[in-house]
């Protein structure tokens, strides 16, 4: 019941943020779903940063704080309109989603609904168990709960502090209120749901006719990497959702005669989405970067020649900067203090200047992760290109048909993009101008992403926010308003591409290597064992450690583990048993601990401690 109550509370909070989003944007209400998610993350970020000043993060403080937010929003809305009208708006949100997924507003959504049901089942039944979730995504949520603060804490896994934490702020809310991680996968699942339902509305803004834009539902919902991540606690789908919202917000500034009366709201929304996008994952901002660049050019082109508008726009920009400082400033400050770099000095990131050849080659290499057969493309295209530019040796990519949420490719979507680009150049003059710009923007996003991030085996996961913009390539089949044509051939071509994509999406949903779907798991699954789906031999080792700790009846457990090790399964099970757990990386943590589990070399100060069942016992505790 507590889990169900938490879920209802979360959905009501998201709906309240959605009402705010509707006030900020009068466009299609389904398109405001991603903006609502951004508002929710921003609210949680501000609240958690304030509570952390007094180590006050707890289930009670989060519930009370979010109830105050809901009450404040309802108070403001009710003052501007009748209370019954506000209640009708809540009902309209539910009805709009029901109309969408029942096929009333988009018949193609009915084809995706069974896929959605499979993912919903998977998200609730199976616990988080992918590598990153076990090492840092979920582990830091546990330590935040225990410490009552989202401030940095001592850890041997630096990613628990340095990697952008926005998505985990929402997981922290759900896990604190429910007392379980049963809803942890729900953050990515909701992002997937909002992303799929918002895509057709976004495509309509690009001048793509409804009959083509509706196919965006299938292209978005069937992305293999998206399907696999929709039931995980990673953050690439949250980033993709925010990237789409940021691109849509940028479209509001794609005009030649500025909407001055609403430009302050537009700039504030862009600033909020940019701050939250950074807070979740920088790839969200990278995916929308070309859309933002065009928006900036259009805005400056209108405002700069008119001096009477300068003062108002400067104030709008200052307001936007204040929003960025409030939402993302604390995390930037912590990174700067802890490591001396706003980007956390990650080795996976290219420097802003230089390495131009490597950046260019990386764009080609990124395509190679999705080509079938990968070996043929690698030998016939990639290797000759690298040799001609003296770029060294590129490692062979993983199998694009792998159904692993870190390594899966998107081969059918890449084939769709290649065919659409060919058609795009053949029909260039017949395509709506906004659609043409959008296609160029998606190509630019691909190049900027690979010019920002170095080679890594899981690059296909980081490409997800850009892939979720691939439905923009439907513009290649769109027709200018002045050209009256039903374009039945174009619809047939989309059908040919979309149906195999959807079929492969179903395969990905049921054959996930980390969460292989079985109906009997709904009542037979052992969640503690499911944490170890990717490292089964570790389960017995952790069982022995936990049994020893419980037998000793200790209260404080230290961990001396490696820098990329399974942390969450053991630490969460220890925490659930009523004990406190910390990483022991200094003498003070070592003196604090009653016992220490050392999976690597024994800590220097504990080499003379008594060892029992793989546990080092503090002599203080034995006394």
N, C-alpha and C positions, 0 to 999 in steps of 0.2 A: 504493500500500500504506500509506503514511503517513496518507493521508486516511481510509482504511478503519479503520486502527488507532485513529485519534483518535475516530472515530464509535463504535466498540465500547467504547472507554474511557469516553466520555461517557455512553453508555447504561448501562454498569455502574455508574458514579457515580450516575446518576439512580435506578437500581434500589436502590442502597444507601440513598440518601435516602428512597426509598419505604418501605423496611423501617422506618426511624425514624418515618416518618409513620404507619405502621400501629401502632406502639407508642403514639403519642400519641392516635390515634383508632381506636376499635374498630368504627367503622361500616363500611359497604360499602367494600371495598378500592379499587374504581375511583374512589370519591370522594376518596381520599387522593392521587391523582396530582397535582392542582394544589398540594397541600400539599408534596409531595415536590419540586416545582419551586421552591417558595418556600424550602425548606431549602437546596437547591443554590445558589440565588442568594445567600442569606445567607452560606453557607460561602465562596463566591467573594469576596463583598464584604469579609468579615473578613480573608481571606488576602491579598487584593490591597492592602488598607490597611496591613497589617503589612509586606508586602514592599516597598511603596512608600517606607517610611521609609528604606530603604537603596538605593533604585532597583534593587531585586532582582527585578523582574517579568521572567521569561524563560520559555522553554519548559521548561527543566530544573526551575526552582523551582516552576512551576505543576504539572508532572507529579509531582514529588516530594511537594509539599504535599498534593495531592489523593489520592495513594497513601497518605499517612499518615492522612488522614481516613478512607479506606476501611478501612485496617487497624485504626484505633481503633474504628470502628463494629463491625466484625466481631469484634474482641476482646471488646467489651462484650456483644454478642449471644450469642457462643459461651459466655461465662461464665454467662449466664442460661439457656441451652438448649444442646442437643447441636449440634455443628457440622453434622451431617447434616440436622438440622431447619432450620438456617439456609439450607443449600443448597436444601432443599425449598421454603423461602419464596421464594427467587429463582425457582425453577421455577414456583411458583404465580402469580407476577406475570406471567410470560410466558403461562402457560396462560389466565389470566383475560383478558388482552388478546386472545389467539387465540380464545377462546370468544365474546368480544364481537363481534369483527369477522367471525367466520365465521357469525354469526347464531344461535349456540347459546343465548346468554343474552339476546340481543335481535335478533329476526329482521329488524327494520328497519335494523340496521346494515349488512346486506348491500346495501341500496340505496345507502348512502353510500360503501361500499368502493371502487367505481370512481372516484368523485370524489376519494377519498383517494389513489388511485394516480396520477391526473393531477397532483395537487398535489405529490406526492413527486417525480415526474418533473421538474416545473417547478422545484422548489426546488433540485434537484441540478444541473440542466443550465444554468440561467440565473443569471448573477451578479447581485448587488445593483445596481439601476439607477434606483430612484426618487429624487426630488429630495432629500428629507431624508437619505437614506442617503448620497448623494454629497456633501452639504454638511457633515453633522456626525455621523450615526450611525456610519458606517464610517470616516470620516476620523479621528475621535478614537481609535478602536481602533488604527489605524496609529501614531498619535503615542504612545499608551501603550506599544505594543510597542517603539518606537524609544527612548523615554525610560526604559524600565524602571520606570515609575511611572504611577499614575493621578492624580497631583497635577495641578493646573491648569497650563497651559503657555501661552506667548505665542501668540495667534492673533487674526486679524482677524474670525473667525466666532465670536462669543461663545457661540453655542449649543453649540459643541464642549466648552465647560467647564460651562455653567450648566444645561443640560437634564439631567433625571434619568438616571443612567447604568446602572441595574441590569441591564437586558437586555443591554447591551453588555459587561458583565463576563463573561457566558457566551460571547459571541462572541469576546472576547479570549482566553478559554481555548481555544476551538476553533481560532482562527486561529493562535495561538502554537504549538500542538502540531502542527497539520497543515501550517503554512507556506503556506497558501492560504486564499482566502475561499470555497472550494467548499461549506463547511458553514455559512456565515454565515446563510443563510436557514433553517437547520434549527431555530434557536431558536424562531422564530415557528411553524414547522410542528409542532414537538413541543407547543407550547402549544395549538395548534388541536386536535391529536390528544387531549391530556389533557382539554381542555374538552368536546369532543364526547362522549367516553366517560364523563365524570363527570356530565353533565347529568341523565340519567334517575335516577341515584341521588339527586341533589339534589332532584329533583321528588318522589321517593318520601318524602323527609323531610317534605314539605309536606302529606302525606296524599293525594296524587294517586295513583290506582290505577295498577298497572303497565301496563295496556293503553293508558292515556293517557300516562303518563310516558315510555314507550318512544318516543313521537313526538317527544320533546324532542331526540332524536338528529338528526332531519331538520331541525327548526327551527333548531338551533344550527349544524349543518354547512352549511346552505344560505344563511346570511346573506351577501349579496353582498360587503359590506365585509370580512367575515371570510375569505371565500374568496380575495379579492384579496390580503389581507395575509398569508395563510398561507405565501406564498412570498417574503416581503419581509424586510428587516431593520429595519422599524419596530418599535414596541413595544406597540401597542394590543391585540394578541391576548395578549401576555404579561400586560398589565394586566387584561384580561378574565378570564384564567385565575385570577389572584390575587384578583380581585374575587369570583369564584364561590367560591373557597376561603374567603375572609373571611366571606362570607355564610353558608356552611355551618358555619364555626366559631362564628359568632354564634348559630346555631340550637341549639347545645349549651347555651346559657344561656337559651333560651326555655322556662323551666320554672317551676312555682310552688313546688316543694319542691327546694331547691338540692341538687345532687350535690356536697356539700362535699368528699368524698374525691377527686374528680377536678377540682375547680374550679381548682386551681393549674395543672394542665396546660392546662385550657381557656383560662385567662387568658394563659398563656405563649404558646400557639398563636395567639391573637388578636393579641397584641403582636408576635409574629414576622411574621405575615402583614401587619399594618398597617405595620410598618417596611419590609418588602420591597416592599409595594404602593407606598408613598411613593417608595422608591428607584427603582422602575421607572417609575411614572407615577401622579400623584395621582388620576387618574380611577378607578383601582382602588379606592381608599378611598372616593371619592365614590359609586361604584356600590353599595357595601355599607353606606354610612352609615346608611340607615334600619333595616337589619337589626341593626346595632350599637346603634342607639339603643334599639330594643325590648329587645335583650339587656341593655343597661345598666339599663333600668327594671325588668325582671324580676329581675335579680340583686340590685339595691338593695332591691327589695321584700321579698326573702327574707332578706337578710343584715342589713340595718339594725335590724330589731326584735330581733335575737338578739346580744346583746353578747358572748357567749362565742365567737362566730365572727369578731368584728372583727379581732382580732390576726392570725389566720391569713390573712384576706383582704387585710389591709394588706400583709403580707409577699408575698402572691401578686402584688399590684399593683406593688410595688417591684421584684420579679423581672422583671415584664413591662417596666417602665420601663428596667431595666438592659439587657434584650434590645434595646429600641429604640435605646438609646444606643450599644450596640456595633455594631449593624448599620447604622443610618442616621445616627448621630451624626457620623462623619467628613465625610460629604457635606454635612450641615447646617452644620458648622463651616466648611468651605471656602466655601460660599455666603456665609455671614455675613462672613467675612474679605474675600472678593473683592469683594463688591458691597454688603454691609451689610444684606442681607435674606435670611431663611430661605426665602422663596419665589422668590428670584432677581429680585424686582421686575419680573416679566413684565407687559407692557402688556396681554396677552390676558386677564388675570385681574381679575375684579371685586373692589373692596374688600369686606371682610367686612360692613360696614354701609353703608347708603345705596344709591342707584340702584335702589330697589325697583321702580319702573315699568319700567325697562329690563330688569331680571331677569325680571319676569313676561312681558314681551313676547318675550323671547328664548326662553322655553319654547315659545311658539306658533310662532315663527320656525323653531325646530329641527324642528318637525313638517313645515314647508313644504318642507324639503329632500327629503322622501320621498313627496310626494303627486303623483299622476298625474291630470290634467295639473297641473303646478306653477303654470302661469299662472292657471288658473281658481281654485284655492285662494288664490293670492296676491291676486287682485283682489277676490274675493268675501268672504274672511274676514280675511286678514292686513291689507290696506290699511284697511278700515273700522275694525278693532280698533285699529290704530295711530293712526288719525285721531281716534278717540273719546278716546284717552288722551294726545293731543298728543305722540306718541312720535317725531315726525320721519318720515323716509323709510327704509324697509327696502329694501336692495338685492335685486334679483331673484336667487333661488337658481339653482344649476347644475341641469342636466338630471339628474333622479334615476336615469335609465337609463344614465348614463355609467359605463363600466367602467374607471375610473381609481381607483387605491388611495387617492387623497387626496380624491376628489370623488364617489365612487359613493354612490347612495342605496340604501335598503332598502325599496322601495315595498310589496312583498307582505307583509313582516313588519309594516309599519305598518298595513296593511289588516287583518291578522290581529289585531293589538292592538286596533284599533277595534271589530271584531266581538266579540272576547272580552270587552272592557269592557262592551259593551252587554249581553251575556249574563250577565256577572258581576253586574250590578245586578238583573237579572231573577231570578237563582237564588241570591241572596246567602245566604239562610238554609239552603240545602241544601249549601253548600260547607264543607269542613273548615276549622276555625278557623285553623290554620297557613297553609292556602292563601289564606284571605281576607287575612291579614296580609301575606303575600308579595306579593299583587297591589298592595296599598296601598304596600308598600315600593318596588316597581319604579316606580310612579308618582311616589313621593317622590324616588327616585334621579334620575329625569328632571328634576324641578324643581330639585333641588339642583345638578345638573350645569350647567344653564343659568343658575342664579343665581351660579355660580362663574366661568364662562368667558364672555367677551364674544363678540360676533359675529365670525366668521371663515369664509372660504369652505370650509374643510376641517372644519367642525364635525361632519359626518357620520362622519368618522374618529374623532374624540374621543368620539362617542357609543357606540362599539363595546362597551365594558364593560357599558353599560346594556342595549343591544340583546341581548347574550348572556344577559341575565336575562329576556328576553321569554318564553321557554318557561314561566315562572311563570304566565302568563296561561292556561295549560291548566287551572289550578285552577277557571276559570269553568265547566268541563265536569265537574269532579270531584263526587263524591257523598259525603256523610257516611257513616261506617261503619255507622251505625244504619239507613241507607236502602239497602235491597238493590235494586239496579237495574243491569242490564248496560249501559244507556245506549248502545245501538247508534247512535242518532242522533248523539250527541256524537262518537263515533269516526268516523262518516261525515263530519261537519263538519270535523274535523281533517284527514281525508284530502283533502278538497276544497282546503283551504288549503295543506297540506304538499307535495302533488305538484307544483303549479306552482312553489313555492319551490325544490324540489329541481332541477327542470328549469332554472330560471333560475340556480341555483348552478353547474350544469354549463356553462352559457353563460359565466358570469363566469370560471370556471376556464380555459377555452380561449380566451377573447377578451380577456384582460388587455391593456390598451393598452401596458404596459411590457414584458410577457413573453408575447407572442402565441405560443401553443404550436404547434410544428411538430415532427413526429417526426424529421425529418432533422437537426434541430438537435442531436440527441444525439451526432452524429459530425461535423457540419459547422460548428457554431457557433464563431465567433471571440469569445472572452470579452472581449478588450480592446475590440472594437467594440461588444459588447452593453452595456458600461457606459454608452454614449452613446445608448441607445435613445430617450431623451427630449430629447436635444440633439445630434443627429447632426452638425451643422456644426462642433461643437467638437472632434470627433475629429481632423480634419486639422490643426488648430491645435496640439493637444497632441502629435501625431505629430512635427510640425516641431520643437517645443520639445525633445522627448525626443531626437531625432536630433542636434540641436545640442549638447545636454549630453553625450551619449555621445561625440560627435566631439571635444569639448574635453577629455575624460577627467578631469572634475572629481570631487570627493568630497563637497562640501557645496553644497547647492542651497537657495536662499532663495525664498520665494513672497511676492509682494506682490499679493494678490488682494482682491476685494471681500468684503463682509460676508455675502453669501448666494450664493456661487459654487461651481461644481463643483470640489471640492478632491480628493476621494478618487481618481478615475481617474488623474489625473496624479501625485499624490504616491505612490500605491501602485505605479505603474509605475516611478517613480524609485527607490523603496525596493527593489523587486525587482531592479533593476539594480545594487544594491550601494552606492548612495549614500545619504547622510543628507539629510533635507529638513526645513526649519522655515519658519514664517512670520516674515517680517522686519518687525517693527513698532517696532523701536528701533535705536539706533546699534550696540548690542552684537551683535544678530543680523545686522545689515548687515555689520559688520566680520568676523563669523564666516564668512559665505557666500563661496564661490568665485565663484558666479554667482547672479543673481536673475532670476526670471521675473516680470515685472510686467504683469498683465492690466489694471490700472487706471493711475492716475498714477504716474510714476516716483517712488521714494522720494527725499526731499530730498538725502540723502547720496550718492545714486548717479547724480545727473544728469550728472556728467562721466565716468561709466564708459563703456567701449567697448560698443557694441551689435552683436550678431551673431545673425541668425536669430531675432529677438524675445527674445534673452537679453542681460542686462546683465552684463558681465564685470568683476570686481573687479580694479583695477590691481595689487593684490598678487599675484593669480594669474598675471597676464601676465609678471611678473618671474621 
